[in-house]
């Protein structure tokens, strides 16, 4: 049974190291700005890596009081595209930590 404890401590150290790297990666994600656009760039939505909407840009040409629906659809589409990109980025960034580790319920 000797040596068992050493392995355990070693594993805990590895886990702590990994958690530190993971939270650093999370922070970096939060600082990233991801852009989604719709209507050929008529509407642009910028979100952070933590899915906070930072900015919404609407080209005045697309503002038509007669057609608010279209504008709303464009804003929606741009926002969803930006959020989808965040998900992809998050999976890429955090995926490197979960690869090869079967930790259920981490994300």
N, C-alpha and C positions, 0 to 999 in steps of 0.2 A: 504494500500500500504506500511505500515511501515514494516521494516525488509527486504524488497526486496533488498535494496542496500547491506546490510550486506552479504546476500547470494551471491550476485554477487562478492563482494570482496573476499569472502571465496573461491569461485570457481576459481577466478583468481590466488589466492595463491596456490591452489591445482595444477593448470595448470603449474605454474612456478616451483613448486616442481618437478612435473613430467618431465618437460622439462629438468631440471637439471639432474635428474636421467637418462633420455634418452641420453643426450649427454655424461654422464659418461659411460653408457653402450656402446655407439658408440666408445668412446675412447678405452675402454677395448677390444672391437672387433678388433680394429686396431692393438692392440699389440699381438693378438693371431696369432699363426702360424698354418696353416692348410695344411695338406699334401695330395696329390693325387698321386697315382702311377699306372703304367701300365706295362704290360709285366712281371707280377710276380715280380714287384719291380725293374725291369731293368731300368725304368725311373721314377724318383720321382720329382714332382714339389711342391714347398712350396710357399704358398701365405699367405698374411696377411688377417685379417678379413675385410680389406677394398679393397680386391681384387687386391692387388699389388703382382706381382710375385717377391718373394724374392730370390728364389734359384731354380736351375734346376740341378738335378743330373742324369747323364747318365752313366750306367755301361758300361765299355769299351767292354765287350763281345757282346753288342748289336750293337756296331758301325760297320756296314758293308758297305764299300764304294759302294758295288754292290747293296745294298738295302737301299738307303736313304729314300725311301718312307715309309718303315716299321718304321724306326726311327722317322720320322716326325709324323706318325700316333700315335706312342706311346707317344710322347711329347704332342700331341694334346689331347689324351685320358687322360693322367695324369693331364694336366692343367684343362680340363673340369671337371674331378672328383673333383679336389681341389676346383674349383669355385662352384660346386654344393654343396659341404660340407659347404662352406662359406654361401651360400644362406640358407641352413638348419639352420645353427648356428645363422645367422642373424634373421631368422624368429622366432626361439626359444627365442633369447635374446630380440628382440624388440617386439615380440608378447605379452609378458607379459604386455606391456604398452598399446597396442591397444585393448587387451581383454576387453570386457565389455564397450568399448568406441566406439561409431560409429563416427569416424572422417574420413570422406571421404578424399582421397587425401593425407593422411599422408605419406604413403610409396608407 
